[in-house]
Amino acid sequence: PGTMYKFSEAAVQSGFARVLSLAALLSISVGVFNLLPIYPLDGGQMVVALVEMVRGGKRLSLKVQEVVGTVGFAMVLLLFASVI
């Protein structure tokens, strides 16, 4: 967060084109992060759908979905904590 503030401040002082470039970079970063194969994120949802497709359309049990979701959520929290 502190580094993002520094980059944002520098971009604002450099002009509108720099701010727009920073906004685009942040947007792309969030999009790539969202595609990580961790269950709460969209990439994880795609992995679960792929597993179900490979299983012939059989859905994962609720218990398996709960465990995968809990582990994925813990991974996202760990990632956030390490960034901050």
N, CA, C and O atoms as a Maestro MAE file, in Angstrom:
{
 s_m_m2io_version
 :::
 2.0.0
}

f_m_ct {
 s_m_title
 :::
 protein
 m_atom[336] {
  # First column is atom index #
  i_m_mmod_type
  r_m_x_coord
  r_m_y_coord
  r_m_z_coord
  i_m_residue_number
  s_m_chain_name
  s_m_pdb_residue_name
  s_m_pdb_atom_name
  i_m_atomic_number
  :::
  1 25 0.807 -1.212 0.000 1 A "PRO " " N  " 7
  2 3 0.000 0.000 0.000 1 A "PRO " " CA " 6
  3 2 0.848 1.275 0.000 1 A "PRO " " C  " 6
  4 15 0.521 2.249 -0.677 1 A "PRO " " O  " 8
  5 25 1.937 1.255 0.764 2 A "GLY " " N  " 7
  6 3 2.804 2.439 0.795 2 A "GLY " " CA " 6
  7 2 3.475 2.678 -0.538 2 A "GLY " " C  " 6
  8 15 3.602 3.818 -0.984 2 A "GLY " " O  " 8
  9 25 3.906 1.596 -1.178 3 A "THR " " N  " 7
  10 3 4.542 1.716 -2.491 3 A "THR " " CA " 6
  11 2 3.529 2.185 -3.534 3 A "THR " " C  " 6
  12 15 3.855 2.986 -4.411 3 A "THR " " O  " 8
  13 25 2.294 1.678 -3.429 4 A "MET " " N  " 7
  14 3 1.262 2.122 -4.368 4 A "MET " " CA " 6
  15 2 1.012 3.618 -4.208 4 A "MET " " C  " 6
  16 15 0.795 4.323 -5.193 4 A "MET " " O  " 8
  17 25 1.042 4.097 -2.976 5 A "TYR " " N  " 7
  18 3 0.856 5.534 -2.744 5 A "TYR " " CA " 6
  19 2 1.986 6.333 -3.386 5 A "TYR " " C  " 6
  20 15 1.742 7.362 -4.016 5 A "TYR " " O  " 8
  21 25 3.213 5.865 -3.230 6 A "LYS " " N  " 7
  22 3 4.359 6.575 -3.818 6 A "LYS " " CA " 6
  23 2 4.251 6.631 -5.342 6 A "LYS " " C  " 6
  24 15 4.464 7.679 -5.950 6 A "LYS " " O  " 8
  25 25 3.912 5.475 -5.957 7 A "PHE " " N  " 7
  26 3 3.779 5.442 -7.415 7 A "PHE " " CA " 6
  27 2 2.631 6.321 -7.885 7 A "PHE " " C  " 6
  28 15 2.740 6.998 -8.908 7 A "PHE " " O  " 8
  29 25 1.530 6.312 -7.140 8 A "SER " " N  " 7
  30 3 0.385 7.142 -7.513 8 A "SER " " CA " 6
  31 2 0.734 8.625 -7.421 8 A "SER " " C  " 6
  32 15 0.383 9.411 -8.301 8 A "SER " " O  " 8
  33 25 1.416 8.991 -6.366 9 A "GLU " " N  " 7
  34 3 1.815 10.391 -6.200 9 A "GLU " " CA " 6
  35 2 2.760 10.829 -7.320 9 A "GLU " " C  " 6
  36 15 2.623 11.923 -7.866 9 A "GLU " " O  " 8
  37 25 3.716 9.965 -7.655 10 A "ALA " " N  " 7
  38 3 4.650 10.294 -8.739 10 A "ALA " " CA " 6
  39 2 3.920 10.395 -10.075 10 A "ALA " " C  " 6
  40 15 4.237 11.254 -10.897 10 A "ALA " " O  " 8
  41 25 2.942 9.517 -10.289 11 A "ALA " " N  " 7
  42 3 2.185 9.548 -11.544 11 A "ALA " " CA " 6
  43 2 1.368 10.824 -11.657 11 A "ALA " " C  " 6
  44 15 1.293 11.421 -12.731 11 A "ALA " " O  " 8
  45 25 0.759 11.244 -10.566 12 A "VAL " " N  " 7
  46 3 -0.052 12.468 -10.580 12 A "VAL " " CA " 6
  47 2 0.827 13.678 -10.907 12 A "VAL " " C  " 6
  48 15 0.406 14.574 -11.639 12 A "VAL " " O  " 8
  49 25 2.025 13.703 -10.374 13 A "GLN " " N  " 7
  50 3 2.929 14.819 -10.632 13 A "GLN " " CA " 6
  51 2 3.466 14.785 -12.063 13 A "GLN " " C  " 6
  52 15 3.865 15.819 -12.600 13 A "GLN " " O  " 8
  53 25 3.480 13.595 -12.686 14 A "SER " " N  " 7
  54 3 4.025 13.458 -14.045 14 A "SER " " CA " 6
  55 2 3.017 13.786 -15.130 14 A "SER " " C  " 6
  56 15 3.398 14.063 -16.268 14 A "SER " " O  " 8
  57 25 1.732 13.759 -14.792 15 A "GLY " " N  " 7
  58 3 0.734 14.107 -15.792 15 A "GLY " " CA " 6
  59 2 -0.325 13.034 -15.973 15 A "GLY " " C  " 6
  60 15 -0.229 11.929 -15.440 15 A "GLY " " O  " 8
  61 25 -1.346 13.403 -16.751 16 A "PHE " " N  " 7
  62 3 -2.505 12.544 -16.937 16 A "PHE " " CA " 6
  63 2 -2.150 11.232 -17.631 16 A "PHE " " C  " 6
  64 15 -2.684 10.185 -17.265 16 A "PHE " " O  " 8
  65 25 -1.270 11.266 -18.614 17 A "ALA " " N  " 7
  66 3 -0.909 10.047 -19.339 17 A "ALA " " CA " 6
  67 2 -0.270 9.029 -18.394 17 A "ALA " " C  " 6
  68 15 -0.511 7.828 -18.514 17 A "ALA " " O  " 8
  69 25 0.524 9.503 -17.477 18 A "ARG " " N  " 7
  70 3 1.174 8.604 -16.508 18 A "ARG " " CA " 6
  71 2 0.142 7.998 -15.552 18 A "ARG " " C  " 6
  72 15 0.239 6.823 -15.197 18 A "ARG " " O  " 8
  73 25 -0.838 8.793 -15.138 19 A "VAL " " N  " 7
  74 3 -1.906 8.295 -14.266 19 A "VAL " " CA " 6
  75 2 -2.713 7.230 -14.998 19 A "VAL " " C  " 6
  76 15 -3.041 6.190 -14.428 19 A "VAL " " O  " 8
  77 25 -3.026 7.491 -16.248 20 A "LEU " " N  " 7
  78 3 -3.770 6.528 -17.050 20 A "LEU " " CA " 6
  79 2 -2.979 5.236 -17.222 20 A "LEU " " C  " 6
  80 15 -3.548 4.146 -17.150 20 A "LEU " " O  " 8
  81 25 -1.682 5.350 -17.448 21 A "SER " " N  " 7
  82 3 -0.820 4.175 -17.577 21 A "SER " " CA " 6
  83 2 -0.791 3.363 -16.282 21 A "SER " " C  " 6
  84 15 -0.846 2.134 -16.318 21 A "SER " " O  " 8
  85 25 -0.704 4.043 -15.150 22 A "LEU " " N  " 7
  86 3 -0.702 3.358 -13.859 22 A "LEU " " CA " 6
  87 2 -2.037 2.664 -13.615 22 A "LEU " " C  " 6
  88 15 -2.070 1.538 -13.119 22 A "LEU " " O  " 8
  89 25 -3.128 3.322 -13.958 23 A "ALA " " N  " 7
  90 3 -4.458 2.717 -13.796 23 A "ALA " " CA " 6
  91 2 -4.589 1.463 -14.658 23 A "ALA " " C  " 6
  92 15 -5.156 0.463 -14.219 23 A "ALA " " O  " 8
  93 25 -4.072 1.516 -15.869 24 A "ALA " " N  " 7
  94 3 -4.118 0.343 -16.748 24 A "ALA " " CA " 6
  95 2 -3.285 -0.797 -16.164 24 A "ALA " " C  " 6
  96 15 -3.710 -1.952 -16.182 24 A "ALA " " O  " 8
  97 25 -2.116 -0.476 -15.656 25 A "LEU " " N  " 7
  98 3 -1.251 -1.497 -15.062 25 A "LEU " " CA " 6
  99 2 -1.919 -2.147 -13.850 25 A "LEU " " C  " 6
  100 15 -1.874 -3.367 -13.692 25 A "LEU " " O  " 8
  101 25 -2.534 -1.333 -12.998 26 A "LEU " " N  " 7
  102 3 -3.229 -1.883 -11.833 26 A "LEU " " CA " 6
  103 2 -4.410 -2.756 -12.252 26 A "LEU " " C  " 6
  104 15 -4.653 -3.801 -11.649 26 A "LEU " " O  " 8
  105 25 -5.138 -2.338 -13.272 27 A "SER " " N  " 7
  106 3 -6.269 -3.117 -13.757 27 A "SER " " CA " 6
  107 2 -5.820 -4.470 -14.302 27 A "SER " " C  " 6
  108 15 -6.457 -5.489 -14.036 27 A "SER " " O  " 8
  109 25 -4.744 -4.483 -15.050 28 A "ILE " " N  " 7
  110 3 -4.210 -5.732 -15.582 28 A "ILE " " CA " 6
  111 2 -3.721 -6.627 -14.453 28 A "ILE " " C  " 6
  112 15 -3.924 -7.841 -14.488 28 A "ILE " " O  " 8
  113 25 -3.082 -6.036 -13.458 29 A "SER " " N  " 7
  114 3 -2.588 -6.808 -12.318 29 A "SER " " CA " 6
  115 2 -3.732 -7.492 -11.566 29 A "SER " " C  " 6
  116 15 -3.627 -8.662 -11.197 29 A "SER " " O  " 8
  117 25 -4.812 -6.763 -11.344 30 A "VAL " " N  " 7
  118 3 -5.970 -7.341 -10.662 30 A "VAL " " CA " 6
  119 2 -6.582 -8.460 -11.506 30 A "VAL " " C  " 6
  120 15 -6.998 -9.487 -10.971 30 A "VAL " " O  " 8
  121 25 -6.636 -8.262 -12.819 31 A "GLY " " N  " 7
  122 3 -7.174 -9.295 -13.705 31 A "GLY " " CA " 6
  123 2 -6.352 -10.568 -13.677 31 A "GLY " " C  " 6
  124 15 -6.904 -11.667 -13.638 31 A "GLY " " O  " 8
  125 25 -5.037 -10.426 -13.695 32 A "VAL " " N  " 7
  126 3 -4.158 -11.601 -13.638 32 A "VAL " " CA " 6
  127 2 -4.286 -12.281 -12.277 32 A "VAL " " C  " 6
  128 15 -4.357 -13.508 -12.205 32 A "VAL " " O  " 8
  129 25 -4.317 -11.504 -11.207 33 A "PHE " " N  " 7
  130 3 -4.487 -12.060 -9.863 33 A "PHE " " CA " 6
  131 2 -5.779 -12.862 -9.779 33 A "PHE " " C  " 6
  132 15 -5.802 -13.934 -9.174 33 A "PHE " " O  " 8
  133 25 -6.844 -12.364 -10.372 34 A "ASN " " N  " 7
  134 3 -8.139 -13.032 -10.328 34 A "ASN " " CA " 6
  135 2 -8.117 -14.376 -11.047 34 A "ASN " " C  " 6
  136 15 -8.959 -15.230 -10.771 34 A "ASN " " O  " 8
  137 25 -7.182 -14.579 -11.954 35 A "LEU " " N  " 7
  138 3 -7.098 -15.841 -12.685 35 A "LEU " " CA " 6
  139 2 -6.210 -16.887 -12.004 35 A "LEU " " C  " 6
  140 15 -6.016 -17.976 -12.544 35 A "LEU " " O  " 8
  141 25 -5.674 -16.567 -10.833 36 A "LEU " " N  " 7
  142 3 -4.896 -17.568 -10.098 36 A "LEU " " CA " 6
  143 2 -5.791 -18.764 -9.781 36 A "LEU " " C  " 6
  144 15 -6.973 -18.589 -9.484 36 A "LEU " " O  " 8
  145 25 -5.243 -19.976 -9.841 37 A "PRO " " N  " 7
  146 3 -6.087 -21.161 -9.606 37 A "PRO " " CA " 6
  147 2 -6.352 -21.424 -8.123 37 A "PRO " " C  " 6
  148 15 -6.089 -22.520 -7.626 37 A "PRO " " O  " 8
  149 25 -6.862 -20.434 -7.435 38 A "ILE " " N  " 7
  150 3 -7.258 -20.558 -6.035 38 A "ILE " " CA " 6
  151 2 -8.775 -20.453 -6.010 38 A "ILE " " C  " 6
  152 15 -9.343 -19.545 -6.616 38 A "ILE " " O  " 8
  153 25 -9.434 -21.368 -5.319 39 A "TYR " " N  " 7
  154 3 -10.883 -21.554 -5.451 39 A "TYR " " CA " 6
  155 2 -11.750 -20.306 -5.324 39 A "TYR " " C  " 6
  156 15 -12.639 -20.141 -6.160 39 A "TYR " " O  " 8
  157 25 -11.572 -19.428 -4.366 40 A "PRO " " N  " 7
  158 3 -12.499 -18.282 -4.334 40 A "PRO " " CA " 6
  159 2 -12.372 -17.358 -5.544 40 A "PRO " " C  " 6
  160 15 -13.298 -16.606 -5.848 40 A "PRO " " O  " 8
  161 25 -11.236 -17.409 -6.232 41 A "LEU " " N  " 7
  162 3 -11.020 -16.553 -7.402 41 A "LEU " " CA " 6
  163 2 -11.575 -17.229 -8.642 41 A "LEU " " C  " 6
  164 15 -11.888 -18.419 -8.621 41 A "LEU " " O  " 8
  165 25 -11.698 -16.473 -9.721 42 A "ASP " " N  " 7
  166 3 -12.266 -17.020 -10.959 42 A "ASP " " CA " 6
  167 2 -11.436 -18.167 -11.531 42 A "ASP " " C  " 6
  168 15 -11.994 -19.118 -12.077 42 A "ASP " " O  " 8
  169 25 -10.113 -18.088 -11.411 43 A "GLY " " N  " 7
  170 3 -9.264 -19.175 -11.894 43 A "GLY " " CA " 6
  171 2 -9.553 -20.471 -11.159 43 A "GLY " " C  " 6
  172 15 -9.552 -21.542 -11.766 43 A "GLY " " O  " 8
  173 25 -9.801 -20.388 -9.866 44 A "GLY " " N  " 7
  174 3 -10.157 -21.571 -9.082 44 A "GLY " " CA " 6
  175 2 -11.510 -22.139 -9.485 44 A "GLY " " C  " 6
  176 15 -11.698 -23.355 -9.513 44 A "GLY " " O  " 8
  177 25 -12.448 -21.254 -9.797 45 A "GLN " " N  " 7
  178 3 -13.756 -21.712 -10.267 45 A "GLN " " CA " 6
  179 2 -13.611 -22.472 -11.592 45 A "GLN " " C  " 6
  180 15 -14.292 -23.470 -11.828 45 A "GLN " " O  " 8
  181 25 -12.711 -21.979 -12.446 46 A "MET " " N  " 7
  182 3 -12.478 -22.665 -13.723 46 A "MET " " CA " 6
  183 2 -11.843 -24.030 -13.500 46 A "MET " " C  " 6
  184 15 -12.177 -24.985 -14.201 46 A "MET " " O  " 8
  185 25 -10.933 -24.140 -12.535 47 A "VAL " " N  " 7
  186 3 -10.295 -25.429 -12.239 47 A "VAL " " CA " 6
  187 2 -11.336 -26.424 -11.731 47 A "VAL " " C  " 6
  188 15 -11.347 -27.579 -12.157 47 A "VAL " " O  " 8
  189 25 -12.200 -25.988 -10.834 48 A "VAL " " N  " 7
  190 3 -13.247 -26.873 -10.322 48 A "VAL " " CA " 6
  191 2 -14.174 -27.307 -11.456 48 A "VAL " " C  " 6
  192 15 -14.543 -28.479 -11.529 48 A "VAL " " O  " 8
  193 25 -14.552 -26.398 -12.331 49 A "ALA " " N  " 7
  194 3 -15.402 -26.750 -13.476 49 A "ALA " " CA " 6
  195 2 -14.695 -27.750 -14.388 49 A "ALA " " C  " 6
  196 15 -15.324 -28.674 -14.903 49 A "ALA " " O  " 8
  197 25 -13.395 -27.568 -14.586 50 A "LEU " " N  " 7
  198 3 -12.626 -28.495 -15.412 50 A "LEU " " CA " 6
  199 2 -12.580 -29.881 -14.772 50 A "LEU " " C  " 6
  200 15 -12.728 -30.887 -15.465 50 A "LEU " " O  " 8
  201 25 -12.377 -29.940 -13.462 51 A "VAL " " N  " 7
  202 3 -12.367 -31.229 -12.756 51 A "VAL " " CA " 6
  203 2 -13.718 -31.916 -12.894 51 A "VAL " " C  " 6
  204 15 -13.782 -33.122 -13.136 51 A "VAL " " O  " 8
  205 25 -14.786 -31.162 -12.743 52 A "GLU " " N  " 7
  206 3 -16.120 -31.739 -12.890 52 A "GLU " " CA " 6
  207 2 -16.356 -32.219 -14.315 52 A "GLU " " C  " 6
  208 15 -17.010 -33.241 -14.521 52 A "GLU " " O  " 8
  209 25 -15.835 -31.497 -15.296 53 A "MET " " N  " 7
  210 3 -15.989 -31.908 -16.684 53 A "MET " " CA " 6
  211 2 -15.222 -33.208 -16.946 53 A "MET " " C  " 6
  212 15 -15.717 -34.102 -17.632 53 A "MET " " O  " 8
  213 25 -14.005 -33.301 -16.392 54 A "VAL " " N  " 7
  214 3 -13.196 -34.512 -16.569 54 A "VAL " " CA " 6
  215 2 -13.882 -35.705 -15.899 54 A "VAL " " C  " 6
  216 15 -13.767 -36.834 -16.375 54 A "VAL " " O  " 8
  217 25 -14.586 -35.459 -14.810 55 A "ARG " " N  " 7
  218 3 -15.304 -36.528 -14.108 55 A "ARG " " CA " 6
  219 2 -16.599 -36.908 -14.814 55 A "ARG " " C  " 6
  220 15 -17.392 -37.676 -14.269 55 A "ARG " " O  " 8
  221 25 -16.821 -36.402 -15.975 56 A "GLY " " N  " 7
  222 3 -18.018 -36.749 -16.735 56 A "GLY " " CA " 6
  223 2 -19.245 -35.974 -16.314 56 A "GLY " " C  " 6
  224 15 -20.363 -36.469 -16.452 56 A "GLY " " O  " 8
  225 25 -19.064 -34.780 -15.807 57 A "GLY " " N  " 7
  226 3 -20.198 -33.949 -15.424 57 A "GLY " " CA " 6
  227 2 -20.661 -34.172 -13.995 57 A "GLY " " C  " 6
  228 15 -21.610 -33.531 -13.543 57 A "GLY " " O  " 8
  229 25 -19.996 -35.082 -13.274 58 A "LYS " " N  " 7
  230 3 -20.368 -35.316 -11.871 58 A "LYS " " CA " 6
  231 2 -19.826 -34.181 -11.006 58 A "LYS " " C  " 6
  232 15 -18.639 -33.860 -11.054 58 A "LYS " " O  " 8
  233 25 -20.712 -33.582 -10.217 59 A "ARG " " N  " 7
  234 3 -20.309 -32.481 -9.351 59 A "ARG " " CA " 6
  235 2 -19.496 -33.005 -8.176 59 A "ARG " " C  " 6
  236 15 -19.655 -34.151 -7.756 59 A "ARG " " O  " 8
  237 25 -18.633 -32.161 -7.659 60 A "LEU " " N  " 7
  238 3 -17.884 -32.492 -6.453 60 A "LEU " " CA " 6
  239 2 -18.842 -32.478 -5.265 60 A "LEU " " C  " 6
  240 15 -19.807 -31.714 -5.247 60 A "LEU " " O  " 8
  241 25 -18.574 -33.320 -4.282 61 A "SER " " N  " 7
  242 3 -19.439 -33.350 -3.109 61 A "SER " " CA " 6
  243 2 -19.340 -32.026 -2.359 61 A "SER " " C  " 6
  244 15 -18.365 -31.288 -2.500 61 A "SER " " O  " 8
  245 25 -20.348 -31.744 -1.575 62 A "LEU " " N  " 7
  246 3 -20.361 -30.503 -0.812 62 A "LEU " " CA " 6
  247 2 -19.197 -30.448 0.166 62 A "LEU " " C  " 6
  248 15 -18.637 -29.378 0.403 62 A "LEU " " O  " 8
  249 25 -18.828 -31.591 0.734 63 A "LYS " " N  " 7
  250 3 -17.706 -31.630 1.670 63 A "LYS " " CA " 6
  251 2 -16.409 -31.249 0.971 63 A "LYS " " C  " 6
  252 15 -15.621 -30.475 1.515 63 A "LYS " " O  " 8
  253 25 -16.173 -31.783 -0.228 64 A "VAL " " N  " 7
  254 3 -14.963 -31.459 -0.988 64 A "VAL " " CA " 6
  255 2 -14.963 -29.986 -1.368 64 A "VAL " " C  " 6
  256 15 -13.933 -29.320 -1.268 64 A "VAL " " O  " 8
  257 25 -16.105 -29.476 -1.801 65 A "GLN " " N  " 7
  258 3 -16.197 -28.063 -2.154 65 A "GLN " " CA " 6
  259 2 -15.913 -27.176 -0.943 65 A "GLN " " C  " 6
  260 15 -15.261 -26.140 -1.070 65 A "GLN " " O  " 8
  261 25 -16.397 -27.579 0.217 66 A "GLU " " N  " 7
  262 3 -16.169 -26.809 1.436 66 A "GLU " " CA " 6
  263 2 -14.685 -26.793 1.803 66 A "GLU " " C  " 6
  264 15 -14.145 -25.746 2.159 66 A "GLU " " O  " 8
  265 25 -14.028 -27.946 1.719 67 A "VAL " " N  " 7
  266 3 -12.603 -28.029 2.054 67 A "VAL " " CA " 6
  267 2 -11.780 -27.212 1.065 67 A "VAL " " C  " 6
  268 15 -10.894 -26.459 1.468 67 A "VAL " " O  " 8
  269 25 -12.067 -27.356 -0.220 68 A "VAL " " N  " 7
  270 3 -11.334 -26.605 -1.244 68 A "VAL " " CA " 6
  271 2 -11.546 -25.104 -1.051 68 A "VAL " " C  " 6
  272 15 -10.603 -24.324 -1.176 68 A "VAL " " O  " 8
  273 25 -12.762 -24.704 -0.752 69 A "GLY " " N  " 7
  274 3 -13.060 -23.300 -0.530 69 A "GLY " " CA " 6
  275 2 -12.350 -22.743 0.700 69 A "GLY " " C  " 6
  276 15 -11.841 -21.623 0.670 69 A "GLY " " O  " 8
  277 25 -12.314 -23.513 1.771 70 A "THR " " N  " 7
  278 3 -11.648 -23.069 2.997 70 A "THR " " CA " 6
  279 2 -10.145 -22.940 2.783 70 A "THR " " C  " 6
  280 15 -9.540 -21.953 3.202 70 A "THR " " O  " 8
  281 25 -9.543 -23.927 2.136 71 A "VAL " " N  " 7
  282 3 -8.102 -23.866 1.860 71 A "VAL " " CA " 6
  283 2 -7.787 -22.693 0.934 71 A "VAL " " C  " 6
  284 15 -6.816 -21.971 1.159 71 A "VAL " " O  " 8
  285 25 -8.593 -22.501 -0.093 72 A "GLY " " N  " 7
  286 3 -8.380 -21.389 -1.020 72 A "GLY " " CA " 6
  287 2 -8.509 -20.042 -0.337 72 A "GLY " " C  " 6
  288 15 -7.712 -19.137 -0.583 72 A "GLY " " O  " 8
  289 25 -9.507 -19.907 0.518 73 A "PHE " " N  " 7
  290 3 -9.699 -18.649 1.232 73 A "PHE " " CA " 6
  291 2 -8.510 -18.368 2.148 73 A "PHE " " C  " 6
  292 15 -8.050 -17.231 2.248 73 A "PHE " " O  " 8
  293 25 -8.017 -19.416 2.818 74 A "ALA " " N  " 7
  294 3 -6.843 -19.250 3.677 74 A "ALA " " CA " 6
  295 2 -5.628 -18.831 2.850 74 A "ALA " " C  " 6
  296 15 -4.825 -18.014 3.302 74 A "ALA " " O  " 8
  297 25 -5.488 -19.376 1.656 75 A "MET " " N  " 7
  298 3 -4.370 -19.001 0.785 75 A "MET " " CA " 6
  299 2 -4.476 -17.536 0.373 75 A "MET " " C  " 6
  300 15 -3.470 -16.826 0.353 75 A "MET " " O  " 8
  301 25 -5.661 -17.084 0.049 76 A "VAL " " N  " 7
  302 3 -5.856 -15.675 -0.325 76 A "VAL " " CA " 6
  303 2 -5.545 -14.763 0.859 76 A "VAL " " C  " 6
  304 15 -4.897 -13.730 0.690 76 A "VAL " " O  " 8
  305 25 -6.000 -15.135 2.055 77 A "LEU " " N  " 7
  306 3 -5.691 -14.323 3.242 77 A "LEU " " CA " 6
  307 2 -4.189 -14.292 3.506 77 A "LEU " " C  " 6
  308 15 -3.641 -13.249 3.861 77 A "LEU " " O  " 8
  309 25 -3.522 -15.438 3.333 78 A "LEU " " N  " 7
  310 3 -2.073 -15.493 3.532 78 A "LEU " " CA " 6
  311 2 -1.359 -14.602 2.518 78 A "LEU " " C  " 6
  312 15 -0.400 -13.909 2.857 78 A "LEU " " O  " 8
  313 25 -1.826 -14.625 1.288 79 A "LEU " " N  " 7
  314 3 -1.241 -13.778 0.256 79 A "LEU " " CA " 6
  315 2 -1.421 -12.302 0.587 79 A "LEU " " C  " 6
  316 15 -0.481 -11.516 0.466 79 A "LEU " " O  " 8
  317 25 -2.617 -11.929 1.002 80 A "PHE " " N  " 7
  318 3 -2.872 -10.539 1.382 80 A "PHE " " CA " 6
  319 2 -1.996 -10.120 2.565 80 A "PHE " " C  " 6
  320 15 -1.434 -9.025 2.572 80 A "PHE " " O  " 8
  321 25 -1.887 -10.997 3.560 81 A "ALA " " N  " 7
  322 3 -1.083 -10.678 4.739 81 A "ALA " " CA " 6
  323 2 0.391 -10.509 4.359 81 A "ALA " " C  " 6
  324 15 1.076 -9.637 4.893 81 A "ALA " " O  " 8
  325 25 0.869 -11.336 3.448 82 A "SER " " N  " 7
  326 3 2.280 -11.220 3.047 82 A "SER " " CA " 6
  327 2 2.530 -9.947 2.238 82 A "SER " " C  " 6
  328 15 3.625 -9.387 2.297 82 A "SER " " O  " 8
  329 25 1.547 -9.490 1.496 83 A "VAL " " N  " 7
  330 3 1.706 -8.260 0.715 83 A "VAL " " CA " 6
  331 2 1.728 -7.041 1.633 83 A "VAL " " C  " 6
  332 15 2.516 -6.114 1.442 83 A "VAL " " O  " 8
  333 25 0.858 -7.060 2.621 84 A "ILE " " N  " 7
  334 3 0.776 -5.922 3.531 84 A "ILE " " CA " 6
  335 2 1.932 -5.973 4.493 84 A "ILE " " C  " 6
  336 15 2.058 -5.102 5.353 84 A "ILE " " O  " 8
  :::
 }
 m_bond[335] {
  # First column is bond index #
  i_m_from
  i_m_to
  i_m_order
  :::
  1 1 2 1
  2 2 3 1
  3 3 4 2
  4 3 5 1
  5 5 6 1
  6 6 7 1
  7 7 8 2
  8 7 9 1
  9 9 10 1
  10 10 11 1
  11 11 12 2
  12 11 13 1
  13 13 14 1
  14 14 15 1
  15 15 16 2
  16 15 17 1
  17 17 18 1
  18 18 19 1
  19 19 20 2
  20 19 21 1
  21 21 22 1
  22 22 23 1
  23 23 24 2
  24 23 25 1
  25 25 26 1
  26 26 27 1
  27 27 28 2
  28 27 29 1
  29 29 30 1
  30 30 31 1
  31 31 32 2
  32 31 33 1
  33 33 34 1
  34 34 35 1
  35 35 36 2
  36 35 37 1
  37 37 38 1
  38 38 39 1
  39 39 40 2
  40 39 41 1
  41 41 42 1
  42 42 43 1
  43 43 44 2
  44 43 45 1
  45 45 46 1
  46 46 47 1
  47 47 48 2
  48 47 49 1
  49 49 50 1
  50 50 51 1
  51 51 52 2
  52 51 53 1
  53 53 54 1
  54 54 55 1
  55 55 56 2
  56 55 57 1
  57 57 58 1
  58 58 59 1
  59 59 60 2
  60 59 61 1
  61 61 62 1
  62 62 63 1
  63 63 64 2
  64 63 65 1
  65 65 66 1
  66 66 67 1
  67 67 68 2
  68 67 69 1
  69 69 70 1
  70 70 71 1
  71 71 72 2
  72 71 73 1
  73 73 74 1
  74 74 75 1
  75 75 76 2
  76 75 77 1
  77 77 78 1
  78 78 79 1
  79 79 80 2
  80 79 81 1
  81 81 82 1
  82 82 83 1
  83 83 84 2
  84 83 85 1
  85 85 86 1
  86 86 87 1
  87 87 88 2
  88 87 89 1
  89 89 90 1
  90 90 91 1
  91 91 92 2
  92 91 93 1
  93 93 94 1
  94 94 95 1
  95 95 96 2
  96 95 97 1
  97 97 98 1
  98 98 99 1
  99 99 100 2
  100 99 101 1
  101 101 102 1
  102 102 103 1
  103 103 104 2
  104 103 105 1
  105 105 106 1
  106 106 107 1
  107 107 108 2
  108 107 109 1
  109 109 110 1
  110 110 111 1
  111 111 112 2
  112 111 113 1
  113 113 114 1
  114 114 115 1
  115 115 116 2
  116 115 117 1
  117 117 118 1
  118 118 119 1
  119 119 120 2
  120 119 121 1
  121 121 122 1
  122 122 123 1
  123 123 124 2
  124 123 125 1
  125 125 126 1
  126 126 127 1
  127 127 128 2
  128 127 129 1
  129 129 130 1
  130 130 131 1
  131 131 132 2
  132 131 133 1
  133 133 134 1
  134 134 135 1
  135 135 136 2
  136 135 137 1
  137 137 138 1
  138 138 139 1
  139 139 140 2
  140 139 141 1
  141 141 142 1
  142 142 143 1
  143 143 144 2
  144 143 145 1
  145 145 146 1
  146 146 147 1
  147 147 148 2
  148 147 149 1
  149 149 150 1
  150 150 151 1
  151 151 152 2
  152 151 153 1
  153 153 154 1
  154 154 155 1
  155 155 156 2
  156 155 157 1
  157 157 158 1
  158 158 159 1
  159 159 160 2
  160 159 161 1
  161 161 162 1
  162 162 163 1
  163 163 164 2
  164 163 165 1
  165 165 166 1
  166 166 167 1
  167 167 168 2
  168 167 169 1
  169 169 170 1
  170 170 171 1
  171 171 172 2
  172 171 173 1
  173 173 174 1
  174 174 175 1
  175 175 176 2
  176 175 177 1
  177 177 178 1
  178 178 179 1
  179 179 180 2
  180 179 181 1
  181 181 182 1
  182 182 183 1
  183 183 184 2
  184 183 185 1
  185 185 186 1
  186 186 187 1
  187 187 188 2
  188 187 189 1
  189 189 190 1
  190 190 191 1
  191 191 192 2
  192 191 193 1
  193 193 194 1
  194 194 195 1
  195 195 196 2
  196 195 197 1
  197 197 198 1
  198 198 199 1
  199 199 200 2
  200 199 201 1
  201 201 202 1
  202 202 203 1
  203 203 204 2
  204 203 205 1
  205 205 206 1
  206 206 207 1
  207 207 208 2
  208 207 209 1
  209 209 210 1
  210 210 211 1
  211 211 212 2
  212 211 213 1
  213 213 214 1
  214 214 215 1
  215 215 216 2
  216 215 217 1
  217 217 218 1
  218 218 219 1
  219 219 220 2
  220 219 221 1
  221 221 222 1
  222 222 223 1
  223 223 224 2
  224 223 225 1
  225 225 226 1
  226 226 227 1
  227 227 228 2
  228 227 229 1
  229 229 230 1
  230 230 231 1
  231 231 232 2
  232 231 233 1
  233 233 234 1
  234 234 235 1
  235 235 236 2
  236 235 237 1
  237 237 238 1
  238 238 239 1
  239 239 240 2
  240 239 241 1
  241 241 242 1
  242 242 243 1
  243 243 244 2
  244 243 245 1
  245 245 246 1
  246 246 247 1
  247 247 248 2
  248 247 249 1
  249 249 250 1
  250 250 251 1
  251 251 252 2
  252 251 253 1
  253 253 254 1
  254 254 255 1
  255 255 256 2
  256 255 257 1
  257 257 258 1
  258 258 259 1
  259 259 260 2
  260 259 261 1
  261 261 262 1
  262 262 263 1
  263 263 264 2
  264 263 265 1
  265 265 266 1
  266 266 267 1
  267 267 268 2
  268 267 269 1
  269 269 270 1
  270 270 271 1
  271 271 272 2
  272 271 273 1
  273 273 274 1
  274 274 275 1
  275 275 276 2
  276 275 277 1
  277 277 278 1
  278 278 279 1
  279 279 280 2
  280 279 281 1
  281 281 282 1
  282 282 283 1
  283 283 284 2
  284 283 285 1
  285 285 286 1
  286 286 287 1
  287 287 288 2
  288 287 289 1
  289 289 290 1
  290 290 291 1
  291 291 292 2
  292 291 293 1
  293 293 294 1
  294 294 295 1
  295 295 296 2
  296 295 297 1
  297 297 298 1
  298 298 299 1
  299 299 300 2
  300 299 301 1
  301 301 302 1
  302 302 303 1
  303 303 304 2
  304 303 305 1
  305 305 306 1
  306 306 307 1
  307 307 308 2
  308 307 309 1
  309 309 310 1
  310 310 311 1
  311 311 312 2
  312 311 313 1
  313 313 314 1
  314 314 315 1
  315 315 316 2
  316 315 317 1
  317 317 318 1
  318 318 319 1
  319 319 320 2
  320 319 321 1
  321 321 322 1
  322 322 323 1
  323 323 324 2
  324 323 325 1
  325 325 326 1
  326 326 327 1
  327 327 328 2
  328 327 329 1
  329 329 330 1
  330 330 331 1
  331 331 332 2
  332 331 333 1
  333 333 334 1
  334 334 335 1
  335 335 336 2
  :::
 }
}
